[in-house]
């Protein structure tokens, strides 16, 4: 009997501890608000942040160079969550990239076989792109092509959400580990947060 107890301590307990910590603190708390009331993209386009959980990205004017980032996001995030009705991808691009965007969207849909209805490209002039990006209030800048490798989560009230770890700058779409381990977890948290709020609201209705 002692032998089995020792084996349980040596093998089972470490596994339980690992699973607890791997699940992350964000499973047990709301995803922090990093910046309140970023610029409403609806001021520039028909799309909007209001009443949607948004993944916001800036892929710039050379989409071929960002194809790997887009494929990574499509495979790891969009494909997993696009069926939630209040979830969307908004990719802000410079005006003049409409043809590139259409080609990329068709390729993404063909790669995963998913409905791309909730993946939207928004075309803005350079100043609008910079203003929107700067409203995130992060220590980042768009590069010379008006792009960034980082993507962001915007909640239904237009607030930037994310981890309040030191040095957090968004989710690096170049990193499969960051997207697969951190961003997937955080999107789950914010979706669960709103589902719980909706459930409580419905329970309180007469």
C-alpha positions, -999 to +999 in steps of 0.1 A: +000+000+000+028+024+009+043+017-025+012+030-043+010+061-020+047+069-029+040+064-066+009+087-063+030+114-046+058+111-071+037+111-103+001+122-097+007+152-074+032+170-097+008+165-126-020+181-107+002+210-097+013+215-133-022+215-146-033+240-120-005+265-129-007+258-166-043+269-166-031+304-157-044+330-132-066+344-159-090+314-157-100+327-122-103+364-128-115+388-155-090+398-182-076+431-171-085+464-188-054+480-201-068+510-219-103+524-216-122+537-246-098+534-275-108+551-307-141+536-321-133+522-355-169+529-364-158+566-368-139+555-399-159+526-412-191+505-411-174+481-387-174+488-350-161+476-316-194+482-297-211+450-287-185+428-302-154+410-289-127+420-313-093+408-323-077+439-338-047+437-361-026+460-383-010+441-412+002+471-433+005+476-470+025+445-479+002+416-471+024+390-487+050+397-460+024+392-433+008+361-447+024+338-422+010+360-393-024+359-408-023+321-413-012+317-377-040+338-364-066+322-387-056+287-376-051+292-339-077+319-331-103+326-358-110+290-367-115+282-330-138+310-320-155+324-352-188+306-344-194+328-314-219+354-328-204+383-309-168+376-319-150+392-349-116+399-365-109+434-376-077+440-396-070+477-402-052+482-435-040+512-455-063+524-483-052+509-516-047+473-503-082+462-511-071+437-539-044+422-517-069+418-488-095+400-510-068+376-522-056+369-487-091+364-473-099+339-500-066+320-493-073+320-456-108+306-461-095+279-484-068+269-460-090+262-431-124+257-448-140+282-423-166+308-430-147+341-432-178+363-426-164+375-392-130+383-406-132+419-418-107+442-434-111+479-427-093+504-450-081+536-435-059+565-444-024+566-428-034+592-402-065+572-392-044+541-388-019+559-366-046+575-345-063+542-339-031+524-331-019+552-308-052+551-289-042+517-276-017+536-254+010+509-256+048+514-260+046+504-296+045+521-330+034+511-365+064+504-388+071+522-421+045+499-438+018+509-412+019+474-398+026+457-364+032+420-356+011+424-325-026+419-323-050+430-296-083+421-278-109+448-276-140+442-255-177+451-262-172+485-246-142+495-267-116+488-240-083+472-247-080+440-227-049+418-220-025+406-194-012+431-168+022+414-168+052+437-169+062+444-205+029+432-220+025+448-255-001+427-271+000+392-286+029+385-310+014+369-341+049+358-351+050+335-321+030+303-323+037+298-286+023+333-276-008+329-297-014+292-288-007+294-251-015+330-241-040+345-266-062+314-269-065+313-231-073+350-229-100+349-256-116+320-237-116+341-206-133+371-221-159+350-239-166+332-207-169+365-189-196+378-212-214+345-213-215+345-175-227+381-174-255+373-200-265+342-179-268+363-148-288+390-166-313+364-180-317+349-146-326+383-131-352+390-158-388+387-145 
